Amino acid sequence: MKKILFLAMLTCNIAHAQNFSVSIAASSNFQISRDEGGQKSCGIRSMIVYNDPLQKHSARAIDFSLVIYSTLMTVIKFGVLNVNASTGGILPIGRQEKVYLASPAQDINLTSEHPMESESENYTLALFKDSPSAIKVLDAISIGETMQIQIPRKNEPLYTTVQFSAPMSVPEQQALIECLSNLGSRVKKENDAK
């Protein structure tokens, strides 16, 4: 992990704007996150590594999980890690309050709400109220669409938007589609029973 973060710091592309910068992720990977059988929840977990132009001599990584439950509640768990180029040390940055996730091609912008402490130190749990858009975001991530994520940091007037793209393998894409389909069937069945 340390080597990946260090390489990422050396290879990122950066563009500055007035009060924010856009950083292209040097690496990003995703795996499916779901309950056994994919009946009650499904989503993805990701690690996105980038060079933050606001931090010299270090790389950053965003670790997040985006999960949709059969209650149609969408939860995101997120944290930011800092990697020191000199020492190779990995340190979590203090808990952040908000995350923005966007699919520019589909004109979808999700803003987290109701942040709370996670059981993982320095991580935050929050909700996305727009579950249909969150499902579209999951699909867009799985096929490798260009996405954007931003986690504003407290007491910092400047912020970084990280652009990433990492298509899942075809079997993983199919597994995610099947999981979401199972979830939809469960929701429909529960609604029909009411």
N, C-alpha and C positions, 0 to 999 in steps of 0.2 A: 504494500500500500504506500509506504514512504517513497519508494522509487517512482511509482506512478504519479504521485502528487508532485515530486520534484521535477520530473520530465514535463509534466503539464505546465508548471510554472515557467519553464524555459521556452515552450512552444506555442503559447497562446497568442492570438491576434487581439489587439485592443483598439477601440475607437473612442475618442473623447467627445463629449457634447458639453453643453453649458453647465448643468448641475448634476449630470449623471454620465456614466460611461457604459459602453456595451462591450462585453467580453465574450469571445467565442470559446466555448468549452474545449479544452484540449482532449478530454475524454469523458464519456458518459456511458453508463451501462444500466440496464433495467432487468429486473426479474419479476415474475408474477408473484403476487401476494394474495393468498386466499385461504379460507378455512377448508377443512377436509371435505372434499366433495364439491366445493365451490357453490354451496347452496345458500349460505348466509352472507358471505362477503367475497369480494374479489377486487383486485387492484394491482398496483405495481410498487416496487421499491427501487430507488435509484441512488446512484452516487455520481455527481457531476463535478468534475475537477476543472478549475479555471485559475487564471492569473488575475488577481484583483489589482487594477491599476492604482487603487487607493492605498495599497499596502506594498511597500517596497520589501524586497528580499523574502517574499513569502507567496505561497499559493493558497488557494482556498478550495474547499469542497463543500457542496451542499448535499446532505444526506436527507432524502425524503421518501415517505410512503404515502400514496394516495389510494384510499380504500373506500369502496361504495358498499354499503350494507343493504340487506333486504328491506330495511325500514326506509330506504331511499335517503338515508343520511350519508353524506360524504365527509370523510374525516381525512385530514392531512397531518402527518407527524413530520416535523422538520427540525434540522439543526445545521449549524455551520461550523466547519473545522478549519483551523489555521495551521499551515505547515511552514516551519522556519527553514529557509534554504541553507543556512549556515549549520544548524545543528541537526536538521532532519526531524525535529520534534513535532508531534501532532498534538494540538491543543484545541479542545472545543471552545468556541466563542460563547459568551453568556447567552442565555435564552433570549430569543427574539420574539416580537409580538405579532408580526404580520408576514404573510407571503402572498405574492401575486404570481399567478401562472397564466400564461397566454398562448393561444394558438392564432398567430397573425393571419394565416391563410383562411381560417374559418371565422375570424373576427370574434373570438371568444376571449374574455378576460375574467378570470376568477380571482376574487379577493377573499382571503380567509377572514373568518369572524369568530368571536368568542374564544380567544386564546386561553389556554390553561397549561399548567405544568404537566409534563409527561413523566412517566415513571423512570424514563431515561434522563439522567442529569443533563442539563443544558439543552434539552429538546422541548419543543412546544407541540401541543395538540390543538387543532383548530378545526372549524367546520367550513365547508363550502355549501351555501344554501341552494345553489343551482346544480342539482344532481344530473339533469339531462345534459348540461354543458360539460360537466365533469366526465360523463361517459364518453362524449365526443373527444375530450382531451385525452382520455386513456387510449382511445382508438388512434388518434393522431400521433401520440407518442409511439405506439406499437408499430406503426408503419414508417416511422422515421421522418415525420413532418418536422420542419423547423419550429421549435418552441422557444418560449422565453420564460425565465423565472427571475424573480427579484425578491430579496429579503432586506427591506430597509433596516438599517442599524440605528439604535437609539443614539441620540446626541450627535449624529453625523449628518451635516447638511448635504453631503454628496452620497450617491448610492450607485451600485452597479447592477445592470441588467445582464444576465447571462443567457446567451443564445446557445441552444443545444439541439442535436439531432442524433438519434441512435436507434435505428430500426431493430426490432426484435427478429429472431429467426422465424421462418414461416411456421414451424410447429408451435413456437411460443405465441405467435399472433393467433393461431387457431385455438390454442388453449385459452387465451384471454377472451376471445369471441364466445367460446363455449361457456366459459365461466359467467360472462355477462348475460348470455342467453338463459342459462339456468337460473340466475338471479332474477331476471325479468319474469320467467315462468313462475317462480316462487311468489313474487309480488302479486302477479295477476291472480294466482290461486288463492292467496290470502285475501285479496280484495273481493273476489267472487264469493268467498265464504262469509263475508260480512253482511 
